[in-house]
Amino acid sequence: MINYISYDDLLCIGDSKLIDLADEEYQAIKEYKRKRAQETNVKKESKKRGIGYHPINQPFKDSVFHHFFLGNDSAGAYIPKTLHELYPHDRNNSEQMKKINGEVFKWLADSQIIC
């Protein structure tokens, strides 16, 4: 004879595990979609502005893409939004770009993204 377990019994057995797993999966999917949307928006904006898109790192929460404009207009990195807003810059002003790029490269080295 086969013993069947009711749905209520199943929930009582592993209710917390089911909820935890569902929440973890939900958060992982949500984060993946956020990264993809951010990356897609950056690609569209870069194309619209006539510059390329070649990131050296992956997007993360509260990050923005910063183009380096060091001869190769397409290279850049995702950096914290606060760092990007700290230094007003324009690709046509080399002094401003030198300042922010110096801070960005320092942050990338401290984060061990580049050596």
C-alpha positions as CSV (number, residue, x, y, z in Angstrom):
1,M,0.0,0.0,0.0
2,I,1.3,3.5,-0.9
3,N,1.3,6.1,1.8
4,Y,0.4,9.5,0.4
5,I,1.5,12.7,2.1
6,S,-0.9,15.5,2.0
7,Y,0.0,19.0,0.9
8,D,-0.6,20.3,4.4
9,D,1.8,17.7,5.9
10,L,4.4,18.6,3.3
11,L,4.2,22.3,4.3
12,C,4.5,21.4,7.9
13,I,7.6,19.3,7.3
14,G,9.7,21.8,5.3
15,D,7.7,25.0,5.4
16,S,10.7,27.2,6.4
17,K,13.0,25.5,3.9
18,L,10.5,26.0,1.0
19,I,10.0,29.7,1.9
20,D,13.8,30.3,2.2
21,L,14.6,28.6,-1.1
22,A,11.8,30.5,-2.8
23,D,13.0,33.8,-1.4
24,E,16.6,33.1,-2.3
25,E,15.6,32.2,-5.9
26,Y,13.4,35.2,-6.2
27,Q,16.2,37.5,-5.0
28,A,18.7,35.9,-7.4
29,I,16.3,36.3,-10.3
30,K,15.5,39.9,-9.3
31,E,19.2,40.8,-9.1
32,Y,20.0,39.1,-12.5
33,K,17.2,41.1,-14.1
34,R,18.4,44.3,-12.6
35,K,21.9,43.8,-13.9
36,R,20.7,42.9,-17.4
37,A,18.4,45.9,-17.5
38,Q,21.2,48.2,-16.3
39,E,23.6,46.7,-18.9
40,T,21.1,47.1,-21.7
41,N,20.4,50.7,-20.8
42,V,24.1,51.5,-20.8
43,K,24.6,49.9,-24.2
44,K,21.7,51.8,-25.7
45,E,22.9,55.1,-24.2
46,S,26.5,54.5,-25.4
47,K,25.3,53.7,-28.9
48,K,23.1,56.8,-28.9
49,R,26.1,59.0,-27.8
50,G,28.3,57.4,-30.5
51,I,30.7,55.7,-28.1
52,G,31.3,52.0,-27.5
53,Y,30.7,49.8,-24.6
54,H,33.4,47.4,-23.3
55,P,33.2,47.0,-19.5
56,I,36.1,45.7,-17.5
57,N,33.9,44.5,-14.7
58,Q,30.3,43.5,-14.0
59,P,27.5,45.9,-12.9
60,F,26.6,45.8,-9.2
61,K,24.0,47.4,-7.0
62,D,24.1,51.2,-7.1
63,S,26.7,51.3,-9.8
64,V,27.0,53.4,-13.0
65,F,29.1,52.9,-16.1
66,H,32.0,55.3,-16.5
67,H,33.8,55.6,-19.8
68,F,37.5,56.3,-19.5
69,F,38.0,58.1,-22.8
70,L,41.7,57.2,-23.0
71,G,42.1,56.9,-26.7
72,N,39.7,54.0,-26.8
73,D,36.2,55.5,-26.3
74,S,34.6,52.2,-25.6
75,A,36.5,51.1,-22.5
76,G,35.0,51.7,-19.1
77,A,34.0,50.3,-15.7
78,Y,31.1,50.1,-13.4
79,I,31.8,52.2,-10.4
80,P,29.8,53.3,-7.3
81,K,27.3,56.0,-8.1
82,T,28.6,58.1,-5.3
83,L,32.1,58.1,-6.8
84,H,30.8,59.0,-10.2
85,E,28.8,61.9,-8.9
86,L,31.7,63.1,-6.7
87,Y,33.7,64.5,-9.6
88,P,31.8,66.4,-12.3
89,H,33.3,65.5,-15.6
90,D,33.0,65.9,-19.3
91,R,34.7,63.9,-22.0
92,N,35.7,67.2,-23.7
93,N,37.6,68.4,-20.6
94,S,40.8,66.5,-20.2
95,E,41.6,67.9,-16.7
96,Q,38.2,66.7,-15.3
97,M,38.7,63.3,-16.9
98,K,42.2,62.9,-15.5
99,K,40.8,63.6,-12.0
100,I,37.9,61.2,-12.1
101,N,39.9,58.5,-14.0
102,G,42.6,58.7,-11.3
103,E,40.0,58.1,-8.6
104,V,38.3,55.4,-10.6
105,F,41.6,53.5,-11.2
106,K,42.4,53.9,-7.5
107,W,39.0,52.4,-6.5
108,L,39.4,49.6,-9.0
109,A,42.8,48.7,-7.6
110,D,41.5,48.9,-4.0
111,S,38.6,46.6,-5.0
112,Q,41.1,44.2,-6.6
113,I,39.4,44.5,-10.0
114,I,42.7,45.6,-11.6
115,C,46.2,45.1,-10.4
